[in-house]
Amino acid sequence: MPTTTIRIEDTLKARLAAAAARTGKTPHAFILDAIAETVEQSEIDAEFHRIADERWANFLATGKSVAWDDAKAWLGARSRSQRPPKPTPRTPGA
């Protein structure tokens, strides 16, 4: 496994050691977990933005969207384990 060196200020190093101790981890394990979580969150964010861009492009191409009240009612029903039909997209102002 390759090695990567990081330089951190003494105050942050002390905080790192204290946080690692609170979680029962070594500073090394704590850093690895923090890096893994940050990378995973970055990947989740990138996928979220990809989906949002795709949906925005679809809206621009079709002009259709789902009314907020319809979407809210559908989501509310889904949260109650119901299986309502998906709301019908419409062209705003039409």
QUIBEL-V523524 format. One record per residue. N is the residue number from 1. RES is the residue in one letter. SS is DSSP state (alpha for helix, beta for strand, coil for the rest). PSI is psi in whole degrees, -180 to 180 (none if undefined). OMEGA is omega as a letter, one per 20 degrees, with the letter a starting at -180 (none if undefined). Layout:
N|RES|SS|PSI|OMEGA  N|RES|SS|PSI|OMEGA
This chain:
1|M|coil|130|r  2|P|coil|159|r  3|T|coil|139|r  4|T|coil|133|a  5|T|coil|135|r  6|I|coil|151|r  7|R|coil|128|r  8|I|coil|153|a  9|E|coil|155|a  10|D|alpha|-39|a  11|T|alpha|-40|r  12|L|alpha|-36|r  13|K|alpha|-40|r  14|A|alpha|-42|r  15|R|alpha|-39|r  16|L|alpha|-47|a  17|A|alpha|-41|r  18|A|alpha|-44|r  19|A|alpha|-42|r  20|A|alpha|-43|r  21|A|alpha|-40|r  22|R|alpha|-31|a  23|T|alpha|-2|r  24|G|coil|24|a  25|K|coil|161|r  26|T|coil|157|r  27|P|alpha|-38|r  28|H|alpha|-49|r  29|A|alpha|-38|r  30|F|alpha|-44|r  31|I|alpha|-45|r  32|L|alpha|-43|r  33|D|alpha|-42|a  34|A|alpha|-42|r  35|I|alpha|-45|a  36|A|alpha|-43|r  37|E|alpha|-41|r  38|T|alpha|-42|r  39|V|alpha|-45|r  40|E|alpha|-43|r  41|Q|alpha|-38|r  42|S|alpha|-40|r  43|E|alpha|-40|r  44|I|alpha|-45|r  45|D|alpha|-42|a  46|A|alpha|-42|r  47|E|alpha|-40|r  48|F|alpha|-47|a  49|H|alpha|-36|r  50|R|alpha|-45|r  51|I|alpha|-43|r  52|A|alpha|-43|r  53|D|alpha|-41|r  54|E|alpha|-44|a  55|R|alpha|-37|r  56|W|alpha|-42|r  57|A|alpha|-40|r  58|N|alpha|-42|r  59|F|alpha|-45|a  60|L|alpha|-35|a  61|A|alpha|-38|a  62|T|alpha|-26|a  63|G|coil|7|a  64|K|beta|145|r  65|S|beta|173|r  66|V|coil|132|r  67|A|coil|143|a  68|W|alpha|-44|a  69|D|alpha|-39|r  70|D|alpha|-44|a  71|A|alpha|-43|a  72|K|alpha|-43|r  73|A|alpha|-41|r  74|W|alpha|-47|r  75|L|alpha|-39|r  76|G|alpha|-43|r  77|A|alpha|-42|r  78|R|alpha|-37|a  79|S|alpha|-19|r  80|R|coil|19|r  81|S|coil|23|r  82|Q|coil|164|a  83|R|coil|65|a  84|P|coil|158|r  85|P|coil|150|r  86|K|coil|144|r  87|P|coil|150|a  88|T|coil|126|r  89|P|coil|148|r  90|R|beta|163|r  91|T|beta|120|a  92|P|coil|137|r  93|G|coil|-5|a  94|A|coil|none|none
